[in-house]
Amino acid sequence: MGADGRSDMSELTADLFVSLDGFASADDVGPYFGYGGPELDEWIQAELDKPQLVVLGRVTYEALANISSNSSDPGSALTESPKAVVSSTLAEPLEWANTRLIAGDAVDVLPAVKRDSEVPMRTMGSISMVRNLTGAGLVDRLRLMVFPLTCGSAGGERIFEQGGVQRWELEQSTILDRRIVLLEYRMNGQGHLHPRRA
């Protein structure tokens, strides 16, 4: 069931890897913030093996496509998965296999994709797109993989530094490799956005 309560829409999950202080990236920390491990690798592979449509913004698409030839990177495993990139600037044909272009703004075009998709949908990274989709109430589930470090001034982009209050219900929490915490939330449907007070 979609976030708007319609059971005929595919569910959209947003997956974000974050630091304790809410950054999606940081300078000089390495892949997975320097905290890779076997249980994290197993989780990533298990998720990639599920039937799904992976939805990417342009920046994340270009980054993953550029490293897809490296067999040790998730970008390579994603090559075989159905993917859609939402962009108003890219043009077909796209070089990365099994990828289709959805032209336009994500908030405008993804409701139709959710109605038409026969499999669950999932975003990876694509911070700006995820912000816009959550603000519009189009994200059904939010999964935060929280890594045990604070980035401070080395932090790149915070995941939710704009917008208003959004309320989520915790469905499940899992500890991976005795140090990484996976938090799985669902939109609670009690009004997805409240304007920020001046």
C-alpha positions in Angstrom: 0.0 0.0 0.0 1.4 3.4 -0.9 1.9 6.3 1.5 -1.4 7.9 0.3 -3.3 4.7 1.4 -3.9 3.3 -2.1 -3.3 -0.4 -2.2 -2.9 -0.4 -6.0 0.4 1.5 -5.9 3.8 -0.1 -5.5 5.6 0.6 -2.3 8.6 3.0 -2.4 11.4 2.5 0.1 14.2 5.1 0.5 17.5 3.6 1.6 20.1 6.0 3.1 23.5 5.4 4.6 24.2 8.1 7.3 26.5 9.1 10.1 25.4 9.7 13.6 25.2 13.4 12.9 23.0 12.9 9.8 25.5 13.2 6.9 25.2 11.0 3.9 28.9 11.4 3.1 32.2 12.8 4.5 35.7 13.6 3.3 38.4 10.9 3.6 36.4 8.2 5.4 36.2 5.6 2.6 33.3 3.4 1.5 30.6 2.8 4.0 32.2 5.5 6.2 35.0 3.1 6.8 32.8 0.5 8.5 32.3 -2.3 6.0 31.7 -5.8 7.3 30.4 -9.2 6.3 26.9 -8.7 7.7 26.6 -5.4 5.9 27.8 -7.1 2.7 25.2 -9.9 3.2 22.4 -7.4 3.7 23.3 -5.4 0.6 23.4 -8.5 -1.5 20.2 -9.9 -0.1 18.4 -6.6 -1.0 19.9 -6.6 -4.5 18.6 -10.1 -5.1 15.0 -9.1 -4.4 12.6 -8.2 -7.2 12.5 -4.5 -7.4 12.8 -1.3 -9.5 15.7 0.8 -8.4 15.0 4.5 -8.8 17.9 6.9 -9.0 18.5 10.6 -9.3 20.9 11.8 -12.0 24.0 12.3 -9.8 23.7 8.9 -8.1 23.0 7.3 -11.4 26.1 8.7 -13.0 28.3 7.8 -10.0 27.1 4.2 -9.9 27.2 3.8 -13.7 30.8 5.0 -13.8 31.9 2.3 -11.3 29.6 -0.5 -12.5 32.5 -2.3 -14.3 34.1 -3.0 -10.9 32.8 -6.5 -9.8 33.5 -5.8 -6.1 31.3 -2.8 -6.0 27.4 -2.8 -5.6 27.3 -0.8 -8.8 28.3 -3.9 -10.7 25.6 -6.0 -9.1 23.1 -3.4 -9.9 23.8 -3.7 -13.6 21.4 -6.7 -13.9 18.7 -5.0 -11.9 15.9 -3.0 -13.5 16.6 0.7 -12.9 15.0 4.0 -13.6 16.8 7.3 -13.5 14.7 10.5 -13.0 16.2 13.5 -14.8 15.2 16.5 -16.8 18.7 16.8 -18.3 19.8 13.3 -19.4 18.8 11.9 -22.8 18.4 8.4 -24.2 20.0 6.1 -25.0 21.5 5.5 -21.6 24.8 3.6 -21.4 24.1 1.6 -18.2 22.3 -1.7 -19.1 18.7 -2.3 -17.9 18.2 1.4 -17.2 15.3 3.5 -18.5 14.9 7.3 -18.4 12.0 8.9 -16.7 12.0 12.5 -17.8 10.8 15.3 -15.5 10.6 16.1 -11.8 10.4 13.1 -9.5 7.5 14.4 -7.5 5.5 14.8 -10.7 6.4 11.6 -12.5 6.8 9.0 -9.8 3.1 8.6 -8.8 2.4 7.2 -12.3 5.5 4.9 -12.0 4.2 3.7 -8.6 0.9 2.8 -10.1 2.4 1.0 -13.1 5.2 -0.9 -11.4 4.6 -4.6 -10.7 7.5 -4.8 -8.2 8.4 -2.8 -5.1 10.5 0.4 -5.7 13.6 1.5 -3.9 15.9 4.5 -4.0 19.6 4.5 -3.2 21.3 7.7 -2.2 19.8 10.4 -4.4 19.5 12.7 -1.4 17.9 15.6 -3.1 15.3 13.4 -4.8 14.5 11.6 -1.5 14.0 14.9 0.3 11.5 16.0 -2.3 9.7 12.6 -2.4 9.3 12.4 1.4 8.1 16.0 1.5 5.4 15.1 -1.0 4.4 12.0 0.9 5.5 9.6 -1.8 8.0 7.5 0.3 6.3 4.7 2.1 9.3 3.3 4.0 12.5 4.9 5.2 15.6 2.7 6.0 18.5 4.4 7.7 21.8 2.5 7.9 23.5 4.4 10.7 27.3 4.2 11.0 29.1 4.8 14.3 30.9 8.1 13.6 30.3 11.8 13.6 31.5 13.8 10.6 31.4 17.3 11.9 33.1 19.8 9.5 34.2 16.9 7.2 30.5 16.1 6.5 29.1 16.5 3.0 25.4 16.6 2.6 22.9 16.2 5.4 20.0 13.9 4.6 17.2 16.2 5.9 18.3 19.7 6.5 15.3 21.3 4.7 11.6 21.0 4.9 9.3 20.6 7.9 8.4 18.0 10.5 7.7 14.5 9.3 6.5 11.7 11.6 7.6 8.0 11.1 6.8 4.8 13.0 9.7 2.5 13.8 9.0 -1.0 12.4 12.3 -2.8 13.1 15.9 -2.2 14.2 18.8 -4.5 13.4 22.5 -4.4 14.5 25.0 -5.4 11.8 28.6 -6.3 12.5 28.1 -5.2 16.1 28.4 -1.6 15.2 26.0 -0.5 12.4 22.3 0.0 13.2 19.6 -0.4 10.6 16.5 1.5 11.4 13.4 0.8 9.4 10.5 3.3 9.5 7.1 3.6 7.9 5.3 6.9 7.2 2.6 7.1 9.9 0.0 8.8 7.7 -0.8 11.5 10.3 0.1 14.4 8.0 3.4 14.1 6.2 4.5 17.8 6.3 4.2 20.7 8.7 5.6 24.1 7.7 8.6 25.2 9.6 8.0 28.2 11.9 10.0 31.3 11.3 
